[in-house]
Every structure is written in structure tokens, then in C-alpha cells.
Amino acid sequence: QLASYDHTKTVLLRRNLMEEGGRLHIVAALVSGVVATTCCNPPDVLKSRMMVAACESGARPSLARVALAVWRVDGLLGFMRGWGASYARAGPTFFIQMPVVEALRTAFGVDNI
């Protein structure tokens, strides 16, 4: 999350798309939330499916078997099922957390990663 935040912020500044300030921090935080949610969602889907399968059958299916089942039934987008709910849970955290981190960086004189 922090790496995507810093990278987004750096790209926006270098390309003169935004100036340093609160708006930049909020945009970079929103982008980092999208990146983090997109990266974390497939493992979350597999974890949930494994837990449900274990409860239903009593046997623990393999990760590969669950991933193959998701792929066969829903395709690639099956791994993104529930993405909106995940972002709705995590997005506000990034929106609040990253500007606070930025204020702390400024207060302690710490640069980007």
C-alpha cells in the first residue's frame, strides 16, 4: 500500500499533473487503495472458498483445486468477486490513513520511500 501510494504521488508530481498538497495525497491514497484491494482480493476469494468447502464437505480441498474451480465457473473475474465490498471496507481507511502518514512525514522530515 505504501509503495503504490508513493509511486502514484511521485508520478503525478513528476508529470506536473498535480501539485504537492492535500488533493495529491487524497488521489494517491485512493489509487493505493485500488491497488491494494485488487492485489488482496484473489487470495481472499480463495480463502473464503476453501473455508466454505471445508464446512460443506468436512474435507479440506487443496488451494489448486479451489483456484481451478473458481477459474472454471467464473473465469478470471471470479477472483475479483466481492471487490467492491472489499474496497468499501478498505478505501476509507486509505483515504484517512495516508494523509495522516503524510502529515507525520512532514513533521518528522521523512522523505518518500
N, C-alpha and C positions, 0 to 999 in steps of 0.2 A: 504494500500500500504506500509506504513512504517513498519507495523508488519511483513508482508511477507518478506520484504527486510531484516530486522534484523534477522528474523528466518533463512532465507536462508544463510545469512552471518555466523551466529553462527554455523549452521550445517556443512557448508563447512570448517570452521576453526577447529571445534572440531574433525572432522573425518580426519583432515590433508589432505583434498583434494585440498585445495588452501592455499596460504599464504596471510596475510594482504597486501593490495595494490590495485592499480588501476584495475587490472584484476578481483579481487574478487568483487570489487564494481560494475563493469560493469555486471558481471554474475548475481550477486544478484539483480541488477536493472532490468535486462531482465526477470528474474524469477518473480519478484514482478509485472512487467508489465503484464505478462501472467496471474498471479493470479488475479490481479485487473480487467483485461479485462474479464476474464472468469466469475468472480462474478457479474460484472455490465452488461454483455450482456443480460441475460434473462429479467431483468426489462426494459432495453432499447428496446428490441424487443416488449414487451407487451405495452409499452408506445407508440411506433410508430404505432402498430396495432390498438390501441384504438383511436389514433388521425385520422388515415385513415378511420376507421369505422365510426367515428363521422362525418367526412366530407362527406362520401358517403351516409350515411343514414339519417343524421341530428339528430339521436338519439345517446345518449351516452351508449355504451354497458358496462356491468359490467366487472371488471377485471377477474373474474372467467370464464365468458363466452368467453372472448378473449383467456385466457390461455387454455381452453378446445379446442377451435378451432385450436390453434397452435398445441396442442398435437395430435388431431385427424388427421390433414392434414400432418404434418411433423414429428411427434414423438418428442422424446427428443432433437434431433439435430435441430429441428425448433427453439428452444430457443437460439441456437448459430448462427443463420443466421446472417451474417454480421460481424462475429467475426474478420475476417481478416482485414476488413476495420477499425473496432474499434481499433485493435492493431496497425495498421499502423498510426492511428491518435495519440494514446496514447503512444506507445512504445518509440518514440524518446524523448518524454517528460521525461519518467522514466530514459532513458539512460543518459540524460543530468542532470536531477534534482538530482538523488541520489548521484552521485559522488560529486556534489556541496554541498549537505547536509553533506556528509562525511567529506569534507574539513572544513566546518563550525564546525562540531562536534570536529574535531581535534583542530581547532583554539581556541575554547572556552572550551575545556577539558570536553566535554559531552560524556558519555558512551552510549552504545546501550540501547534501551528501555527495 
